[in-house]
């Protein structure tokens, strides 16, 4: 009891003692500032030191430079990673990514791209993290293009291509946006209508232009596709570039999910625009820009989502969308929108995530799933959210129960109260909201994740279970 009283008194002194101390002759009596106790937590993180040693400022700024050191020699090396950076599998005897690695090892023999779908919250916006993984994997295994893109989205900026759209009505399954009249959403989280009136003819258009400041492989696609469903009446389309008309016709009428594919040569003929004209518009899900072979990576950033909404979608239509896309890997990265509600238990969240993972495994039994934990997030420079480790633990346990693999981003970036070190790095690697990586930090994380996948893939190749 006496010890507790002494500790309380000392704590009171620390917080009430004058900042400049009390002078006694030539001596000044001082207590440490409370902020000094946080400095140990805001330590010089090893990963921040690695960034300063391994990246130049230009490499962090210029997207095109990041994949310049990636070549096939990586597939014959044993990458040395810290234990915290390695992918965790459901058990010592079960590699949760086995199915994906098996397809990746023979990707050149496949007759369509091997697709990776990177689902996440606002941490992925602007193609953050996904873009680096895509460029590196396409450099190693072939492929090009940015994958599937929503017609419009809740965030205003998309880095991978420059996009313009008009005439569309958007409905979304997640966040605060307008909800649909049915649950037949696209896997990108939305469905779109051509205009807002079903009784008159409406027209909508989407256009893409090359982003010269982004990864080269992202711009050099070979085909463009439109994913849609419920085309009960004729829908006219026109596909144009700066050189003129490429294709004109009608979309196939069907109540089911359909995919219209056009052969393209990237942006070699300038801006690409697709216009649709319809009465009683079908549901439009999104557009893809892909190669005919190699690896495709979709950046699916759902701002405001906790990752628990997929079971609210029409399962049959979701299955129809995904079954023909040759999905080899789903990366599932959520949690930022769960953190602000600080609770004692996240068992409910574990159960909800488990349901989402089981849904994807049911729809895509041959695909692998990699769950990525929530990152560190802070209320301010000195106070981390107290429940992040509990959210992370719930995600890890859901992954284990669903026989999915897991990558602990929270530990990779430094653990508790690591985000301020990312914000205060020079150059800064995270936003001043202390929650989101900026484009530079996302490149670092993207490369860390890529290295973890390649190290694990090389381990897979070295075993005899193939």
C-alpha positions in Angstrom: 0.0 0.0 0.0 2.8 2.4 0.9 4.5 1.7 -2.4 1.3 2.6 -4.3 1.0 5.9 -2.4 4.7 6.7 -3.2 4.1 6.0 -6.9 1.0 8.1 -7.0 2.9 11.0 -5.3 5.8 10.8 -7.8 3.4 10.6 -10.7 1.7 13.8 -9.5 5.0 15.5 -9.1 6.0 14.6 -12.7 2.9 16.2 -14.2 2.8 19.3 -11.9 6.4 20.1 -11.5 7.4 23.4 -13.2 8.7 22.8 -16.8 11.9 24.8 -16.2 12.5 23.3 -12.8 13.1 25.0 -9.4 16.4 26.9 -9.0 18.2 26.3 -5.7 21.3 28.5 -5.8 23.5 27.1 -8.6 21.4 24.0 -8.9 18.1 23.5 -10.7 15.9 20.7 -9.6 13.9 19.1 -12.5 11.7 16.2 -13.2 11.6 14.6 -16.7 8.8 15.9 -18.9 6.0 13.4 -19.4 6.7 13.5 -23.1 10.2 12.0 -22.4 8.5 8.8 -21.4 7.1 8.5 -24.9 10.5 8.8 -26.6 11.4 5.2 -25.8 8.3 4.1 -27.7 9.1 6.5 -30.6 12.4 4.7 -31.0 14.6 4.7 -34.0 12.9 1.8 -35.8 15.0 -0.7 -37.7 12.8 -0.5 -40.7 13.1 3.3 -40.9 16.9 2.9 -40.8 16.6 0.4 -43.6 14.7 2.9 -45.7 17.5 5.5 -45.4 20.1 2.9 -46.2 18.3 1.1 -49.1 16.4 3.9 -50.9 17.4 7.2 -52.4 14.9 10.0 -52.3 14.5 9.7 -56.0 13.6 6.0 -55.7 10.9 6.9 -53.2 9.5 9.6 -55.4 9.7 7.9 -58.9 7.5 4.9 -59.3 9.3 3.7 -62.4 12.6 3.2 -60.5 11.2 0.7 -57.9 11.2 -2.4 -60.1 14.5 -1.6 -61.8 16.4 -4.0 -59.5 13.9 -6.9 -59.9 15.0 -9.7 -62.1 14.7 -13.5 -62.3 17.8 -14.0 -60.0 15.5 -13.4 -57.1 13.8 -16.7 -57.8 17.0 -18.5 -57.3 18.0 -16.8 -54.0 17.2 -17.4 -50.4 15.9 -14.1 -49.2 16.9 -13.4 -45.6 14.0 -11.9 -43.7 13.4 -11.1 -40.1 11.0 -13.6 -38.5 8.4 -10.8 -38.1 8.5 -10.2 -41.8 7.7 -13.7 -42.9 4.3 -15.0 -43.9 2.6 -17.1 -41.2 0.7 -20.2 -42.4 -2.2 -22.0 -40.8 0.1 -24.6 -39.3 3.6 -25.9 -39.6 2.3 -28.5 -42.1 0.0 -26.4 -44.2 1.1 -23.7 -46.6 -2.0 -21.6 -47.1 -0.6 -20.2 -50.4 0.2 -23.6 -52.0 -2.5 -23.4 -54.6 -1.4 -19.9 -55.7 2.3 -20.8 -55.8 1.6 -23.8 -57.9 -0.2 -21.7 -60.5 2.5 -19.0 -60.3 5.2 -21.5 -61.1 3.5 -22.4 -64.4 2.1 -18.9 -65.2 3.6 -18.9 -68.6 1.5 -21.9 -69.6 -1.8 -20.4 -68.6 -4.1 -19.0 -71.3 -5.2 -16.0 -69.3 -3.7 -13.8 -66.6 -3.3 -15.2 -63.1 -5.2 -12.7 -61.1 -4.5 -11.3 -57.6 -7.3 -9.3 -56.0 -6.0 -6.9 -53.3 -9.0 -6.0 -51.2 -8.6 -3.3 -48.4 -9.8 -0.1 -46.9 -8.5 3.4 -47.5 -4.9 2.3 -46.7 -4.9 1.0 -50.3 -6.4 4.1 -52.0 -4.6 5.5 -55.0 -3.2 2.1 -55.8 -0.9 2.3 -52.7 0.9 -1.0 -51.9 -0.9 -2.8 -54.7 1.0 -0.9 -57.4 4.4 -1.9 -56.1 3.4 -5.6 -55.8 1.9 -5.5 -59.3 5.0 -3.9 -61.0 7.4 -6.3 -59.2 5.5 -9.4 -59.9 4.8 -8.5 -63.6 8.6 -7.8 -64.0 9.3 -11.3 -62.7 6.5 -13.3 -64.1 5.1 -11.2 -67.0 1.9 -9.3 -67.4 0.9 -5.7 -67.7 -2.0 -3.3 -67.1 -3.7 -2.2 -63.8 -6.4 -4.8 -63.6 -9.9 -3.9 -62.7 -10.9 -0.3 -62.1 -14.2 1.0 -60.7 -16.1 3.4 -63.0 -16.0 6.0 -60.2 -15.1 5.7 -56.5 -15.3 7.4 -53.1 -11.8 8.7 -53.3 -11.0 11.4 -55.9 -7.5 10.3 -57.0 -6.3 7.2 -58.8 -2.6 7.2 -59.6 -2.3 4.2 -62.0 -4.2 5.8 -65.0 -5.9 9.1 -65.5 -9.6 8.6 -65.5 -12.6 10.8 -66.4 -16.3 9.8 -66.2 -19.7 11.4 -66.7 -23.4 10.3 -66.8 -23.1 7.5 -64.2 -25.2 6.7 -61.1 -23.2 4.9 -58.5 -24.4 2.5 -55.7 -22.0 1.0 -53.1 -22.3 -1.8 -50.6 -19.9 -0.3 -48.0 -19.3 3.0 -46.2 -21.6 6.0 -46.2 -22.4 6.1 -50.0 -25.8 5.5 -51.6 -26.9 1.9 -51.2 -28.4 0.0 -54.1 -31.9 -1.2 -54.6 -30.6 -4.8 -54.7 -27.6 -6.7 -53.4 -26.1 -7.6 -56.8 -22.9 -5.6 -56.3 -19.7 -6.0 -58.1 -16.6 -7.4 -56.3 -15.2 -3.9 -56.6 -17.9 -2.8 -54.1 -20.1 -1.0 -56.5 -22.6 -1.2 -59.3 -23.4 1.6 -61.8 -26.2 2.6 -63.9 -26.2 4.6 -67.2 -28.2 7.6 -66.0 -30.8 7.9 -63.3 -34.0 7.4 -65.3 -35.1 4.0 -66.6 -37.8 5.3 -68.9 -35.7 7.5 -71.2 -32.5 6.8 -73.2 -29.4 7.8 -71.2 -25.7 8.0 -72.1 -22.6 7.6 -69.9 -19.0 7.7 -70.7 -15.6 6.8 -69.2 -12.2 7.8 -70.5 -8.7 6.7 -69.7 -5.4 8.4 -70.4 -1.8 7.4 -69.8 -0.3 8.5 -66.5 3.3 9.2 -67.6 4.4 9.5 -63.9 3.3 5.9 -63.1 4.7 2.4 -63.6 5.4 1.7 -67.3 3.9 -1.8 -67.2 0.6 -0.5 -65.8 0.1 1.6 -69.0 1.0 -1.1 -71.6 -2.1 -3.3 -71.5 -3.2 -5.6 -74.3 -7.0 -5.9 -73.7 -9.8 -4.0 -72.1 -12.9 -5.6 -70.7 -16.3 -4.4 -69.3 -18.0 -6.5 -66.6 -21.8 -6.2 -66.3 -25.0 -8.0 -65.7 -28.8 -7.7 -66.2 -28.7 -6.3 -69.8 -32.4 -7.0 -70.6 -32.5 -4.6 -73.5 -30.0 -3.5 -76.2 -27.1 -1.4 -74.9 -25.2 0.4 -77.6 -21.5 1.0 -77.1 -18.8 3.0 -78.8 -15.1 2.6 -78.2 -12.8 5.3 -79.4 -9.3 6.6 -79.2 -7.7 9.8 -80.3 -7.3 8.3 -83.8 -11.0 7.5 -84.2 -13.6 4.7 -83.7 -12.2 1.3 -82.6 -15.5 -0.6 -82.2 -19.2 0.0 -82.2 -22.1 -2.4 -81.4 -24.4 -3.8 -78.8 -23.6 -5.5 -75.5 -24.9 -9.0 -75.2 -28.3 -9.2 -73.6 -28.5 -11.5 -70.6 -29.7 -11.4 -67.0 -26.4 -13.1 -66.0 -22.9 -11.6 -65.6 -21.2 -11.0 -68.9 -17.8 -9.7 -69.9 -17.1 -7.9 -73.1 -13.4 -7.9 -74.1 -11.7 -5.6 -76.7 -8.1 -6.1 -78.0 -6.1 -3.0 -77.4 -2.5 -1.7 -77.7 -2.3 0.2 -74.5 -2.4 4.0 -74.9 -0.5 3.9 -78.2 -3.3 5.8 -80.0 -3.9 8.2 -77.1 -7.0 8.6 -74.8 -9.5 5.7 -74.7 -13.1 6.4 -74.2 -16.0 4.0 -73.9 -19.6 5.3 -74.1 -22.8 3.4 -73.4 -26.3 4.3 -74.4 -29.3 2.5 -72.8 -32.8 2.5 -71.6 -33.2 0.5 -68.4 -29.5 0.3 -67.8 -27.8 -3.0 -66.9 -25.6 -3.1 -63.8 -22.1 -2.1 -64.7 -19.4 -3.4 -62.4 -16.1 -2.1 -63.7 -13.5 -2.1 -66.4 -10.2 -4.0 -66.6 -6.9 -3.2 -68.4 -4.9 -6.4 -68.6 -2.3 -8.4 -70.6 -3.4 -11.6 -72.2 -1.0 -13.6 -70.0 1.2 -13.2 -66.9 0.1 -11.7 -63.6 -2.8 -9.2 -63.1 -3.3 -7.3 -59.8 -6.5 -5.5 -58.9 -6.4 -2.6 -56.4 -9.8 -2.8 -54.6 -9.8 0.1 -52.1 -13.1 0.3 -50.1 -12.9 3.5 -48.1 -14.9 3.2 -44.9 -15.2 -0.6 -45.1 -14.4 -2.9 -42.2 -14.1 -5.9 -44.6 -17.3 -7.5 -43.3 -19.7 -6.6 -46.1 -19.0 -9.3 -48.7 -21.5 -11.7 -47.1 -24.2 -9.1 -47.7 -23.7 -9.4 -51.5 -25.7 -11.7 -53.8 -23.6 -14.8 -53.6 -24.7 -16.2 -57.0 -23.8 -13.0 -58.9 -20.5 -12.6 -57.0 -19.7 -16.2 -58.0 -20.5 -15.5 -61.6 -18.2 -12.5 -61.6 -15.2 -14.3 -60.1 -15.4 -17.7 -61.7 -14.0 -16.8 -65.1 -11.2 -14.5 -63.9 -8.6 -17.1 -63.0 -8.2 -15.7 -59.5 -5.1 -17.2 -57.9 -4.8 -15.1 -54.8 -7.0 -12.9 -52.6 -5.1 -10.4 -50.4 -7.5 -9.3 -47.6 -6.3 -6.1 -45.8 -8.7 -4.3 -43.5 -9.0 -3.0 -39.9 -8.5 0.8 -39.9 -12.2 1.4 -39.7 -12.6 -1.0 -36.7 -9.8 0.6 -34.6 -11.6 3.8 -33.4 -14.3 1.9 -31.5 -12.1 0.7 -28.6 -13.7 -2.4 -27.1 -12.6 -5.0 -24.6 -13.3 -7.9 -27.0 -13.1 -8.4 -30.7 -14.6 -11.8 -30.9 -17.5 -10.5 -32.9 -15.0 -9.0 -35.5 -13.1 -12.3 -35.6 -16.4 -14.1 -36.4 -17.4 -11.6 -39.1 -14.0 -11.8 -40.8 -14.1 -15.6 -40.6 -17.4 -15.5 -42.5 -16.0 -13.4 -45.3 -13.0 -15.7 -45.7 -15.2 -18.8 -45.8 -17.4 -17.1 -48.4 -14.4 -16.5 -50.7 -13.1 -20.0 -50.1 -16.5 -21.4 -51.0 -16.8 -19.4 -54.2 -13.1 -19.8 -55.2 -12.0 -23.2 -53.7 -8.8 -23.2 -55.8 -7.7 -19.7 -54.8 -5.4 -18.9 -51.9 -6.1 -16.1 -49.3 -3.5 -14.0 -47.6 -4.9 -11.9 -44.7 -2.8 -8.8 -43.8 -3.2 -7.3 -40.4 -4.2 -3.7 -39.5 -1.3 -1.3 -39.4 -0.4 0.8 -36.4 -2.7 3.8 -36.0 -2.4 6.6 -33.5 -4.7 9.2 -32.0 -1.8 11.7 -32.1 2.0 11.6 -31.9 2.1 10.3 -28.4 -0.9 7.9 -28.1 -1.6 4.8 -30.1 -5.0 3.3 -30.2 -5.0 0.8 -27.3 -6.9 -1.9 -29.1 -4.8 -2.4 -32.2 -3.2 -5.6 -31.0 -6.6 -7.0 -30.2 -7.9 -6.2 -33.7 -4.7 -7.8 -35.2 -5.2 -10.9 -33.0 -8.8 -11.2 -34.2 -7.7 -11.1 -37.8 -4.9 -13.6 -37.2 -7.2 -16.0 -35.5 -9.9 -15.7 -38.2 -7.2 -16.5 -40.8 -6.0 -19.5 -38.9 -9.6 -20.9 -38.5 -10.2 -20.4 -42.2 -6.9 -22.1 -43.1 -5.6 -18.8 -44.7 -2.1 -17.4 -44.5 -1.3 -14.2 -42.5 1.1 -11.3 -42.7 1.5 -9.2 -39.6 1.9 -5.6 -41.0 1.6 -4.2 -37.5 4.8 -6.0 -36.4 6.5 -5.4 -39.8 6.2 -1.6 -39.4 7.4 -1.7 -35.8 4.5 -2.5 -33.5 3.0 -0.2 -30.9 3.4 3.5 -31.5 5.5 3.0 -34.6 3.3 5.2 -36.9 4.8 8.5 -35.5 8.2 7.3 -36.6 6.9 6.8 -40.1 5.3 10.2 -40.1 8.4 12.0 -38.8 10.9 10.1 -41.0 12.9 12.2 -43.5 11.4 12.0 -46.0 8.0 11.3 -44.4 6.6 7.9 -45.0 3.0 8.4 -43.6 0.3 11.1 -43.4 -0.1 13.4 -40.5 -3.4 11.8 -39.6 -1.1 9.0 -38.0 -3.2 6.3 -39.8 -2.3 6.1 -43.4 1.0 5.5 -45.3 1.7 8.1 -47.9 2.9 7.0 -51.4 6.5 6.7 -50.2 5.6 4.6 -47.2 3.3 2.4 -49.3 6.2 1.7 -51.6 8.3 0.5 -48.7 5.4 -1.7 -47.4 4.7 -3.0 -50.9 8.3 -4.1 -51.4 8.3 -5.7 -47.9 5.2 -7.7 -48.8 6.6 -8.6 -52.2 9.8 -9.9 -50.6 7.7 -11.9 -48.1 5.8 -13.5 -51.0 8.9 -14.3 -53.0 10.8 -15.7 -50.0 7.8 -17.9 -49.2 7.5 -18.9 -52.9 11.1 -19.9 -53.0 10.6 -22.0 -49.9 7.7 -23.6 -51.7 9.8 -24.4 -54.7 12.5 -26.0 -52.6 10.2 -28.5 -51.0 9.2 -31.9 -52.4 5.4 -31.4 -52.0 4.9 -30.0 -55.5 
